[in-house]
Amino acid sequence: MKNKVKIKYQTDENDIMWGWEVGAISPWLFGKGADVGCGLRSAMEGSIRVDIDPKVKPEIVASGDKLPFKDGELDFISSIHSFEHFADQKKLLKEWLRVVRVGGIIAIVHPDINHTKKQNPMIDNPGLKANPFNKHYFEHNKKSLLKKLKGFSELQFRIIDHGVACEGWSFYLILEKI
C-alpha cells in the first residue's frame, strides 16, 4: 500500500505563521495556478503542486525555472519560501512570466533576513545534506529584493503590492505580468 502525503491548505495552531503568509497572498490567487516549491503544503487548494523533490509527491516534479506549462497557460504562480532557493533568479522570474498570462500574478513570500538567520554552510551542512534542495542562494529583506527586481527592467512585470507576510519572519511581493 502506498503512503499518502497529507497536503495542508489551511493553518492550524501549530502552523499559524504559514497561515499568515498564505493570508497575505491569497487575495491575489484565483483561476488556474501553480504553487512552485510547494513542499508538503500549498497556498491554494486546486493549485498545481510543483516541486523538484519527488519525496513530497507533487503533481509535477520539475525545477521552478523549467516549468512544463505552455506560454500564458496560468493565471498565477505562488511561491512561498522558494524564490531564494534558485541560483539564477532572473532566469526563474523570466520562466514564471512565460507561463503566466498577461495580467497574471506572481506571488512571492520570502524570508526577511532582518529577522531570520543567514544560512551558514558550516552549521547547516547536515540539514543541507539531508535535503539538498534547501539551499538559499540569496537572502534578502524587502528593500533589497525590491531593488534586485527593479534591476530586471527588461522583464515584463510590475510590482503591484508588497508588505509584511508574517511579522518578524517574512514579507510578500505581488507582481503582475504586463
C-alpha positions, 0 to 999 in steps of 0.5 A: 500500500502506498503512503499518502502525503497529507497536503495542508491548505489551511493553518492550524495552531501549530502552523499559524505563521504559514497561515499568515503568509498564505493570508497575505497572498491569497487575495491575489490567487484565483483561476488556474495556478501553480504553487512552485516549491510547494513542499508538503503544503500549498497556498491554494487548494486546486493549485498545481503542486510543483516541486523538484523533490519527488519525496513530497509527491507533487503533481509535477516534479520539475525545477521552478525555472523549467516549468512544463506549462505552455506560454500564458497557460496560468493565471498565477504562480505562488511561491512561498519560501522558494524564490531564494532557493534558485541560483539564477533568479532572473532566469526563474522570474523570466520562466514564471512570466512565460507561463503566466498570462498577461495580467497574471500574478506572481506571488512571492513570500520570502524570508526577511533576513532582518529577522531570520538567520543567514544560512551558514554552510558550516552549521547547516551542512547536515540539514543541507545534506539531508535535503539538498534542495534547501539551499538559499542562494540569496537572502534578502529583506524587502528593500533589497529584493525590491531593488534586485527586481527593479534591476530586471527592467527588461522583464515584463512585470510590475510590482503591484503590492508588497508588505509584511507576510508574517511579522518578524519572519517574512514579507510578500511581493505581488507582481503582475505580468504586463 
